[in-house]
């Protein structure tokens, strides 16, 4: 996986408010390994990167909207 793809995953995870701990638990890696991957200090298998990408992409996000009640 290229530098740009890892950067995009990191940005998407941040936008969806996915913590490294949440991602690690769902992908099966340690929190420190997720951090190292996102900081370009370590690499992992394509399989693990694909699992990370899939989790980030399919994670549902919800937006709470304030609405006046009459």
Backbone as CSV, one residue per row, in Angstrom:
resi,resn,N_x,N_y,N_z,CA_x,CA_y,CA_z,C_x,C_y,C_z
1,UNK,0.850,-1.165,0.000,0.000,0.000,0.000,0.896,1.228,0.000
2,UNK,0.522,2.193,-0.724,1.347,3.380,-0.894,1.123,4.398,0.214
3,UNK,2.060,5.311,0.315,2.029,6.390,1.299,0.687,7.132,1.258
4,UNK,0.210,7.462,0.062,-1.041,8.214,-0.077,-2.244,7.439,0.443
5,UNK,-2.247,6.131,0.264,-3.366,5.315,0.738,-3.405,5.261,2.267
6,UNK,-2.241,5.149,2.887,-2.168,5.140,4.349,-2.599,6.509,4.879
7,UNK,-2.144,7.574,4.237,-2.535,8.924,4.641,-4.044,9.101,4.537
8,UNK,-4.637,8.603,3.465,-6.083,8.705,3.271,-6.838,7.905,4.335
9,UNK,-6.345,6.709,4.661,-6.972,5.908,5.722,-6.928,6.651,7.053
10,UNK,-5.791,7.267,7.345,-5.633,8.001,8.604,-6.614,9.171,8.657
11,UNK,-6.736,9.903,7.558,-7.663,11.035,7.496,-9.115,10.577,7.636
12,UNK,-9.468,9.483,6.962,-10.829,8.957,7.038,-11.158,8.486,8.450
13,UNK,-10.199,7.835,9.099,-10.406,7.371,10.470,-10.611,8.563,11.401
14,UNK,-9.838,9.599,11.209,-9.975,10.794,12.042,-11.332,11.457,11.811
15,UNK,-11.739,11.564,10.553,-13.021,12.187,10.212,-14.188,11.408,10.816
16,UNK,-14.071,10.093,10.832,-15.134,9.241,11.385,-14.971,9.011,12.886
17,UNK,-13.968,9.662,13.476,-13.680,9.574,14.907,-13.431,8.134,15.365
18,UNK,-12.682,7.401,14.548,-12.283,6.034,14.892,-10.941,6.117,15.603
19,UNK,-10.894,5.624,16.819,-9.644,5.660,17.581,-8.736,4.510,17.142
20,UNK,-7.459,4.659,17.443,-6.516,3.579,17.148,-6.893,2.323,17.922
21,UNK,-7.388,2.497,19.146,-7.796,1.350,19.958,-8.964,0.616,19.311
22,UNK,-9.964,1.349,18.860,-11.125,0.742,18.200,-10.700,-0.006,16.944
23,UNK,-9.848,0.633,16.148,-9.374,0.007,14.914,-8.567,-1.246,15.231
24,UNK,-7.687,-1.165,16.217,-6.853,-2.313,16.594,-7.705,-3.495,17.037
25,UNK,-8.731,-3.230,17.848,-9.594,-4.305,18.332,-10.363,-4.981,17.202
26,UNK,-10.765,-4.213,16.210,-11.558,-4.762,15.115,-10.729,-5.403,14.018
27,UNK,-9.460,-5.043,13.949,-8.596,-5.585,12.895,-7.713,-6.712,13.419
28,UNK,-7.437,-6.700,14.724,-6.606,-7.750,15.304,-5.140,-7.390,15.393
29,UNK,-4.847,-6.107,15.435,-3.477,-5.636,15.625,-3.402,-4.889,16.944
30,UNK,-2.190,-4.607,17.401,-2.040,-3.837,18.634,-2.231,-2.348,18.337
31,UNK,-2.544,-1.602,19.379,-2.720,-0.158,19.240,-1.406,0.481,18.786
32,UNK,-0.307,0.009,19.327,0.990,0.588,18.944,1.319,0.297,17.480
33,UNK,0.921,-0.868,16.980,1.163,-1.190,15.573,0.338,-0.280,14.669
34,UNK,-0.913,-0.024,15.024,-1.751,0.889,14.242,-1.100,2.262,14.202
35,UNK,-0.631,2.730,15.351,0.033,4.031,15.433,1.278,4.078,14.551
36,UNK,2.074,3.029,14.599,3.294,2.979,13.781,2.969,2.984,12.294
37,UNK,1.916,2.278,11.907,1.516,2.250,10.493,1.099,3.651,10.050
38,UNK,0.266,4.308,10.865,-0.213,5.642,10.513,0.893,6.694,10.532
39,UNK,1.956,6.434,11.292,3.083,7.369,11.344,4.239,6.936,10.442
40,UNK,3.982,5.944,9.575,4.945,5.472,8.573,6.236,4.942,9.183
41,UNK,6.143,4.373,10.391,7.314,3.809,11.046,7.338,2.296,10.965
42,UNK,6.245,1.710,10.481,6.175,0.252,10.335,5.219,-0.061,9.191
43,UNK,5.357,-1.256,8.689,4.424,-1.716,7.659,3.870,-3.057,8.118
44,UNK,2.804,-3.474,7.476,2.181,-4.744,7.803,1.763,-5.404,6.500
45,UNK,1.183,-6.560,6.597,0.801,-7.296,5.390,-0.330,-6.583,4.647
46,UNK,-0.422,-6.872,3.376,-1.511,-6.315,2.562,-2.864,-6.751,3.116
47,UNK,-2.916,-7.964,3.666,-4.152,-8.471,4.246,-4.611,-7.588,5.411
48,UNK,-3.698,-7.257,6.324,-4.043,-6.400,7.459,-4.410,-4.992,7.017
49,UNK,-3.704,-4.474,6.028,-4.035,-3.146,5.508,-5.419,-3.144,4.862
50,UNK,-5.750,-4.227,4.176,-7.072,-4.336,3.555,-8.158,-4.402,4.630
51,UNK,-7.890,-5.111,5.741,-8.861,-5.173,6.841,-9.054,-3.794,7.468
52,UNK,-7.959,-3.060,7.636,-8.050,-1.706,8.184,-8.883,-0.814,7.271
53,UNK,-8.563,-0.864,5.998,-9.272,-0.038,5.012,-10.756,-0.384,4.980
54,UNK,-11.073,-1.675,5.023,-12.462,-2.113,4.993,-13.213,-1.615,6.231
55,UNK,-12.608,-1.742,7.408,-13.273,-1.303,8.636,-13.532,0.197,8.599
56,UNK,-12.535,0.965,8.207,-12.689,2.422,8.160,-13.761,2.815,7.140
57,UNK,-13.745,2.152,6.006,-14.693,2.484,4.941,-16.133,2.132,5.316
58,UNK,-16.339,1.012,6.000,-17.701,0.548,6.284,-18.234,1.000,7.633
59,UNK,-17.420,1.636,8.451,-17.868,2.113,9.766,-18.950,3.168,9.575
60,UNK,-20.097,2.944,10.201,-21.207,3.882,10.109,-20.954,5.073,11.030
61,UNK,-21.271,6.254,10.553,-21.180,7.452,11.372,-22.560,8.073,11.470
62,UNK,-22.812,8.684,12.589,-24.105,9.301,12.826,-23.911,10.764,13.180
63,UNK,-24.816,11.574,12.704,-24.763,13.000,12.980,-26.002,13.367,13.795
64,UNK,-25.778,13.987,14.926,-26.892,14.446,15.749,-27.188,15.883,15.375
65,UNK,-28.440,16.149,15.119,-28.879,17.472,14.697,-29.847,18.030,15.730
66,UNK,-29.613,19.256,16.128,-30.539,19.903,17.040,-31.719,20.417,16.243
67,UNK,-32.892,20.087,16.714,-34.109,20.552,16.053,-35.033,21.113,17.123
68,UNK,-35.677,22.226,16.829,-36.607,22.777,17.812,-37.834,21.883,17.957
69,UNK,-38.308,21.765,19.173,-39.505,20.976,19.441,-40.613,21.955,19.829
70,UNK,-41.710,21.864,19.163,-42.840,22.780,19.433,-43.741,22.221,20.497
